Structure formats: structure tokens, C-alpha cells
């Protein structure tokens, strides 16, 4: 299996400026409300992430297509998916520009899978943000990239201690939330990260203004002394 070229994946997975502008108006909570209505597992939310990138980068929402990297335990062979990592190339050199790179580390490991050198290389390749379902290290260097970087935790130990890159641009199951290359991630510095399945984007965009308008009306009523139960009944239909 040949890994897709980083630049090619970025271009084929792009989103229109109109879709981008619409999503930038909403929070991750708004988007999860829409995904919950659409019965998307986990409402698209990747939980338990903490910010480790540049403080300024964590002050604004980032919306971009997803690219993925799957890591495996060192010495193990995963049954699925087959590895597509080429010899003689570092995975950071294949990351996709203008995407939010989402990485999955094997559970239970205490080493990091992303550090300062890798983050610097991804910055040079113009990635939009990094999400690590695992650990990172070299925090000063991560912050110096200017990127929004979120992860489960930190380590002083490099990836080579226990982890190897296994596959690029493959679906990831992160605690029941399916993340696929070409999906769209919204990195919200206040509320967290949510991933929108690409085929759900039109429905999400249709639902969002209805849901947020209903919530605004609920809040107006609650401020006037209306019970939450009654306000929900009036505006949410429940």
C-alpha cells in the first residue's frame, strides 16, 4: 500500500471558503449538539485533550480538513490497517499542508510520539494544527512553533522507546469517535476539539443556526424567570 502524497491529500480534502466561514461562527459545543442530533458516535468530540502549543494559537478557532497518523507498539504488527509507511522517509516529512493532523498513539504508553523537531517540520509544511491522542514532549519548542497543539499529556521520553509510525491517512478510532482523512476538525481553544464526518457537513450547517437560535431563546426565557423545563419545551421541543 503506497502512502498518499501529503500535498495531494491536502488539496483533495479541502473545504470551500464558504463552509470554512460558516463553521468559524460556531463553538465546538454547537457542532457537537448538531452531531448528536445526527447520531454521530461521541458527537464527534475528542475528550481529555490539553493545550501544549503557543498560547496565542490557542486564542482562536481553527477549522481545517483532517489528516491522520497511526502509531503502533514497537515490535508489533497490526492486523489492520496494513502499514503504508515508506522506508527512508520520516512521517513528519509526509504530513499534509493546510490540515489538522490527528495522531493516535497506542494506549497505555508513557513515551511521547511528537516532539519539537517533528512539530517544527510540520510547521514548515504548513499544517494548521496538531492533535495528539497520546503524549508530546519538548514543550518550549512546541510553543515556539506558533501552532495550536493539543494532546493527552506529556513525557520526557522520545517515540523510539516504544512506538513506531504505522500508517498515514487511515481511519482512527479514538475512544469510539471515528476520525477519517478528509473529515473536518474544529479546534476550539475554549471548549475542545470536535470532528465532523465529511458526509455530515451539509446537515451540520443546516442544523447549526436552528440549534443556536433555539438556545438563545431558551437563555432569554431563563433570564426572565422561566424554568429550564418550560424554556426547553417552548424552543427545543423537549
C-alpha positions in Angstrom: 0.0 0.0 0.0 1.6 3.3 -1.1 1.1 6.2 1.3 -0.6 9.2 -0.3 1.4 12.3 -1.0 1.0 14.9 1.6 0.3 17.8 -0.7 -2.2 15.8 -2.8 -4.3 14.7 0.2 -4.5 18.3 1.4 -5.8 19.5 -1.9 -8.4 16.8 -2.5 -9.7 17.1 1.1 -10.0 20.9 1.1 -13.2 22.7 2.1 -14.7 25.7 0.5 -14.2 29.2 1.9 -17.9 29.4 2.5 -18.0 26.2 4.6 -15.0 27.4 6.5 -16.5 30.8 7.2 -19.8 29.3 8.4 -18.1 26.8 10.8 -15.9 29.6 12.2 -19.1 31.2 13.6 -19.7 28.3 16.0 -18.2 26.7 19.0 -17.2 23.0 19.4 -20.2 22.7 21.7 -22.6 24.0 19.0 -21.1 21.5 16.5 -21.4 18.6 18.9 -25.1 19.5 19.5 -25.7 19.1 15.8 -23.7 15.9 15.5 -25.7 14.5 18.5 -28.9 15.2 16.6 -27.4 13.3 13.7 -26.5 10.3 15.9 -22.7 10.6 15.3 -20.9 8.5 17.9 -19.5 10.6 20.7 -20.9 13.7 19.0 -17.5 14.0 17.3 -15.7 15.1 20.4 -12.2 14.0 21.2 -12.0 14.3 25.0 -9.3 14.8 27.6 -7.0 17.0 25.4 -4.8 19.7 26.9 -3.2 22.7 25.2 0.6 22.5 24.7 1.2 24.8 21.8 1.7 28.5 21.5 -0.7 30.4 23.9 -1.6 32.9 21.1 -2.5 30.0 18.8 -5.0 28.8 21.4 -6.9 32.0 21.3 -8.8 31.4 18.1 -10.7 28.6 16.5 -9.0 26.6 13.8 -11.1 24.8 11.2 -9.5 22.5 8.6 -9.7 19.1 7.0 -8.2 16.2 8.9 -5.1 14.1 8.0 -4.1 11.2 10.2 -1.2 9.2 11.5 -1.5 5.9 13.3 1.3 4.7 15.6 1.9 1.1 16.7 3.8 -0.5 19.6 7.4 -1.1 18.7 7.9 -4.7 17.6 4.2 -5.4 17.0 2.5 -6.0 13.7 -1.1 -4.6 13.5 -3.6 -6.8 11.7 -5.5 -3.7 10.4 -4.8 -1.5 8.7 -1.7 -2.6 6.7 1.3 -0.4 7.2 1.9 2.1 4.4 5.0 3.8 5.8 7.7 4.0 3.2 11.3 3.2 4.1 13.8 6.0 4.4 11.2 8.8 5.0 10.2 10.3 8.3 6.4 10.6 8.9 6.8 14.3 9.6 8.0 14.8 6.1 4.8 13.4 4.7 2.3 15.5 6.7 -0.3 17.4 4.8 -0.4 21.1 4.5 -3.5 23.0 5.5 -4.8 20.1 7.6 -5.3 19.5 11.2 -3.0 16.5 11.8 -4.5 14.0 14.2 -2.2 11.3 15.6 -3.1 8.2 17.6 -0.7 6.6 20.0 -1.2 3.1 21.4 -3.0 3.3 24.7 -1.1 2.9 28.0 2.3 4.2 26.7 4.3 6.7 28.7 6.6 8.0 25.9 5.8 10.8 23.6 5.1 10.5 19.8 5.6 14.1 18.9 8.3 16.5 20.0 9.9 19.8 19.0 11.7 18.6 15.8 8.6 17.0 14.4 6.4 20.0 15.2 8.9 22.3 13.6 8.9 20.2 10.4 5.1 20.2 10.4 5.1 24.0 10.8 7.4 24.2 7.8 4.9 22.0 5.9 2.1 24.5 6.8 -0.1 22.3 8.9 -3.0 24.1 10.5 -2.8 22.4 14.0 -1.8 19.2 15.7 -4.0 16.9 17.8 -2.2 14.1 19.6 -4.3 11.3 21.1 -1.2 10.5 23.1 1.8 12.3 24.6 4.1 15.1 23.5 7.4 16.5 24.7 9.8 19.5 24.2 7.1 21.9 25.4 9.2 25.1 24.9 9.9 24.1 21.3 6.3 23.2 20.7 5.2 26.6 21.8 7.8 28.2 19.7 6.2 26.8 16.5 3.2 29.1 17.0 0.9 26.2 16.3 -2.2 25.1 18.2 -1.1 21.7 19.7 -3.3 19.6 21.9 -2.5 16.2 23.5 -3.5 13.9 26.3 -0.3 14.6 28.3 3.5 14.9 28.2 6.6 12.8 28.5 10.4 13.3 28.6 10.9 10.1 26.5 11.0 10.0 22.8 8.9 7.9 20.5 11.7 5.4 19.7 11.4 3.9 23.2 8.1 2.1 22.5 6.4 3.4 19.4 6.7 3.3 15.6 4.8 5.1 12.9 2.5 2.6 11.2 0.1 4.2 8.7 -0.7 7.5 7.1 -4.2 8.7 6.1 -6.1 5.8 7.6 -9.3 5.9 9.8 -8.7 6.3 13.5 -11.0 5.1 16.3 -10.3 7.4 19.2 -12.4 6.2 22.1 -15.3 5.4 19.8 -15.1 8.5 17.8 -14.2 7.7 14.2 -11.8 10.1 12.6 -11.2 9.8 8.8 -8.9 11.6 6.5 -10.8 14.4 4.8 -13.2 14.9 7.7 -13.3 18.4 9.1 -12.0 19.2 12.6 -12.8 22.3 14.6 -10.2 23.1 17.2 -11.9 25.4 19.8 -9.4 26.8 22.3 -12.2 27.2 25.0 -14.4 24.1 24.5 -12.2 21.5 22.8 -11.9 19.5 19.6 -14.7 18.1 17.5 -14.5 16.2 14.2 -17.3 16.4 11.6 -17.7 13.5 9.3 -17.3 14.9 5.8 -20.7 13.5 4.6 -22.4 15.2 7.5 -21.2 18.7 6.8 -24.3 19.9 4.8 -26.6 18.6 7.6 -24.5 20.2 10.3 -24.5 23.5 8.6 -28.3 23.3 8.2 -28.8 22.4 11.8 -26.4 24.9 13.5 -28.4 28.2 13.0 -31.6 26.5 14.2 -30.0 25.0 17.3 -28.1 28.1 18.3 -31.2 30.3 17.8 -33.3 28.0 19.9 -30.6 28.1 22.6 -30.6 31.9 22.5 -34.3 31.9 23.1 -34.0 29.5 25.9 -31.4 31.7 27.6 -33.7 34.8 27.2 -36.6 33.0 28.8 -34.4 31.6 31.7 -33.2 35.1 32.4 -36.8 36.2 32.7 -37.5 33.6 35.3 -38.9 30.8 33.1 -38.0 27.3 34.2 -35.5 25.4 32.2 -38.1 22.7 31.6 -40.6 25.1 30.2 -38.0 27.0 28.1 -36.8 23.7 26.6 -40.4 22.8 25.8 -41.0 26.1 24.1 -37.9 26.3 22.0 -36.2 22.9 21.8 -39.4 20.8 21.6 -38.3 18.8 24.7 
